[in-house]
Amino acid sequence: MKAIVVTDQAAGTAGMTLAERPTPLAAINDVVVQIHASGFVPTELTWPSTWTDRVGRDRSPSIPGHELAGVVTALGYGTTGLSIGQRVFSLADWYRDGTLAEHLAIEARNLAPLPGDVDFTVGASLPISGLTAWQGLFQHGRLEAGQSVLAHGAAGAVGSMVTQLARSAGAYVIGTGRAADRQKTLDFGPSEARPVDRLAIDFVVEADRAHSARSSIACGTDDCARTSGPSRRSPMPSPPSTRPSGARGRRSFALGREEVAAC
Ligand SMILES: NC(=O)c1ccc[n+]([C@@H]2O[C@H](COP(=O)([O-])OP(=O)(O)OC[C@H]3O[C@@H](n4cnc5c(N)ncnc54)[C@H](OP(=O)(O)O)[C@@H]3O)[C@@H](O)[C@H]2O)c1
């Protein structure tokens, strides 16, 4: 099969090369997926998991890319809940060959069905930014209806997810961003926009203020902090635990007595 491979960490994206690689087989618990769309971020090339396996052995030449949407073409022994020809999307294992290829072998448990009315390109764009937003809001922030969320960079990959998920959870969403993105941000749901002075942002959008904003959460940039209010359990169901450690840009820290979100 054709795949994009990397062999030299120092070369960065300039070292990405189209090559022939063996088409993967479906090992025990694995599924083979024919890739229709793939997501890649350049910072992957700095992650240790791109270059070594879980015991630290060099695994280059490796195939980058960790988001995918495609169709199941083979089922390994022990796989359940999937069928040949099924549309799926996924966040792929950091430590295995990735999604910039025609086919991928992946554990069945890492796949989710992709509805027929969702394009492959949309499916492949969701996993990392969607899970980042979900984890920041619901796992770390324990967002509940009626609380407030500040989404910095609300027009961006994470911010747009934060805005939509928070609103669907009944939160009051304030978004920040650049003036050129104002309408795009409004299209994600907020119904009001107003300029902001003396800040390094161009606008703030607001919508759906609930009767009581008991605490607030900031998400979407490196400054992601639960800023006040008691800890409460999230009313939302937990997402699939598909994200290994070492994800791009994740961090958590303590701010006073409050747990702080990682976005
Ligand atoms: N994407 C992911 O899956 C992911 C996963 C984990 C962590 N993160 C982290 O989450 C943060 C956001 O990532 P992202 O992928 O959502 O980035 P993104 O798609 O580039 O979105 C960031 C948004 O913020 C805007 N922005 C930046 N500086 C601004 C300023 N001074 N004033 C107003 N708007 C500004 C950007 O506008 P311009 O494009 O015009 O600059 C862009 O719309 C980053 O810290 C990233 O490391 C992202």
Ligand as a Chemical Component Dictionary entry (heavy atoms), coordinates in Angstrom:
data_LIG
# 
_chem_comp.id                   LIG 
_chem_comp.type                 NON-POLYMER 
_chem_comp.pdbx_formal_charge   0 
_chem_comp.three_letter_code    LIG 
# 
loop_
_chem_comp_atom.comp_id 
_chem_comp_atom.atom_id 
_chem_comp_atom.alt_atom_id 
_chem_comp_atom.type_symbol 
_chem_comp_atom.charge 
_chem_comp_atom.model_Cartn_x 
_chem_comp_atom.model_Cartn_y 
_chem_comp_atom.model_Cartn_z 
_chem_comp_atom.pdbx_ordinal 
LIG N1  N1  N 0  -6.715 20.726 18.072 1  
LIG C1  C1  C 0  -6.572 19.784 18.969 2  
LIG O1  O1  O 0  -7.013 18.633 18.771 3  
LIG C2  C2  C 0  -5.877 20.074 20.283 4  
LIG C3  C3  C 0  -5.669 19.011 21.159 5  
LIG C4  C4  C 0  -5.073 19.260 22.388 6  
LIG C5  C5  C 0  -4.707 20.543 22.723 7  
LIG N2  N2  N 1  -4.900 21.565 21.834 8  
LIG C6  C6  C 0  -4.502 22.918 22.264 9  
LIG O2  O2  O 0  -5.681 23.748 22.246 10 
LIG C7  C7  C 0  -5.309 25.066 21.856 11 
LIG C8  C8  C 0  -6.126 25.458 20.634 12 
LIG O3  O3  O 0  -5.809 24.569 19.582 13 
LIG P1  P1  P 0  -6.669 24.540 18.257 14 
LIG O4  O4  O 0  -6.251 23.321 17.511 15 
LIG O5  O5  O -1 -8.112 24.741 18.552 16 
LIG O6  O6  O 0  -6.079 25.816 17.513 17 
LIG P2  P2  P 0  -6.747 26.636 16.311 18 
LIG O7  O7  O 0  -7.635 25.767 15.489 19 
LIG O8  O8  O 0  -5.632 27.360 15.634 20 
LIG O9  O9  O 0  -7.662 27.683 17.066 21 
LIG C9  C9  C 0  -7.146 28.749 17.811 22 
LIG C10 C10 C 0  -8.037 29.969 17.523 23 
LIG O10 O10 O 0  -7.659 31.037 18.377 24 
LIG C11 C11 C 0  -7.461 32.190 17.552 25 
LIG N3  N3  N 0  -6.507 33.084 18.209 26 
LIG C12 C12 C 0  -5.212 32.846 18.484 27 
LIG N4  N4  N 0  -4.668 33.907 19.073 28 
LIG C13 C13 C 0  -5.643 34.843 19.173 29 
LIG C14 C14 C 0  -5.708 36.174 19.699 30 
LIG N5  N5  N 0  -4.633 36.763 20.238 31 
LIG N6  N6  N 0  -6.876 36.828 19.655 32 
LIG C15 C15 C 0  -7.965 36.257 19.118 33 
LIG N7  N7  N 0  -7.978 35.000 18.598 34 
LIG C16 C16 C 0  -6.818 34.304 18.630 35 
LIG C17 C17 C 0  -6.966 31.646 16.270 36 
LIG O11 O11 O 0  -7.101 32.553 15.240 37 
LIG P3  P3  P 0  -5.989 32.535 14.042 38 
LIG O12 O12 O 0  -6.095 31.204 13.384 39 
LIG O13 O13 O 0  -6.421 33.672 13.162 40 
LIG O14 O14 O 0  -4.654 32.763 14.700 41 
LIG C18 C18 C 0  -7.882 30.429 16.099 42 
LIG O15 O15 O 0  -9.161 30.777 15.603 43 
LIG C19 C19 C 0  -3.792 25.041 21.615 44 
LIG O16 O16 O 0  -3.162 25.457 22.795 45 
LIG C20 C20 C 0  -3.521 23.579 21.330 46 
LIG O17 O17 O 0  -2.178 23.220 21.647 47 
LIG C21 C21 C 0  -5.479 21.357 20.639 48 
# 
loop_
_chem_comp_bond.comp_id 
_chem_comp_bond.atom_id_1 
_chem_comp_bond.atom_id_2 
_chem_comp_bond.value_order 
_chem_comp_bond.pdbx_ordinal 
LIG N1  C1  SING 1  
LIG C1  O1  DOUB 2  
LIG C1  C2  SING 3  
LIG C2  C3  SING 4  
LIG C2  C21 DOUB 5  
LIG C3  C4  DOUB 6  
LIG C4  C5  SING 7  
LIG C5  N2  DOUB 8  
LIG N2  C6  SING 9  
LIG N2  C21 SING 10 
LIG C6  O2  SING 11 
LIG C6  C20 SING 12 
LIG O2  C7  SING 13 
LIG C7  C8  SING 14 
LIG C7  C19 SING 15 
LIG C8  O3  SING 16 
LIG O3  P1  SING 17 
LIG P1  O4  DOUB 18 
LIG P1  O5  SING 19 
LIG P1  O6  SING 20 
LIG O6  P2  SING 21 
LIG P2  O7  DOUB 22 
LIG P2  O8  SING 23 
LIG P2  O9  SING 24 
LIG O9  C9  SING 25 
LIG C9  C10 SING 26 
LIG C10 O10 SING 27 
LIG C10 C18 SING 28 
LIG O10 C11 SING 29 
LIG C11 N3  SING 30 
LIG C11 C17 SING 31 
LIG N3  C12 SING 32 
LIG N3  C16 SING 33 
LIG C12 N4  DOUB 34 
LIG N4  C13 SING 35 
LIG C13 C14 SING 36 
LIG C13 C16 DOUB 37 
LIG C14 N5  SING 38 
LIG C14 N6  DOUB 39 
LIG N6  C15 SING 40 
LIG C15 N7  DOUB 41 
LIG N7  C16 SING 42 
LIG C17 O11 SING 43 
LIG C17 C18 SING 44 
LIG O11 P3  SING 45 
LIG P3  O12 DOUB 46 
LIG P3  O13 SING 47 
LIG P3  O14 SING 48 
LIG C18 O15 SING 49 
LIG C19 O16 SING 50 
LIG C19 C20 SING 51 
LIG C20 O17 SING 52 
# 
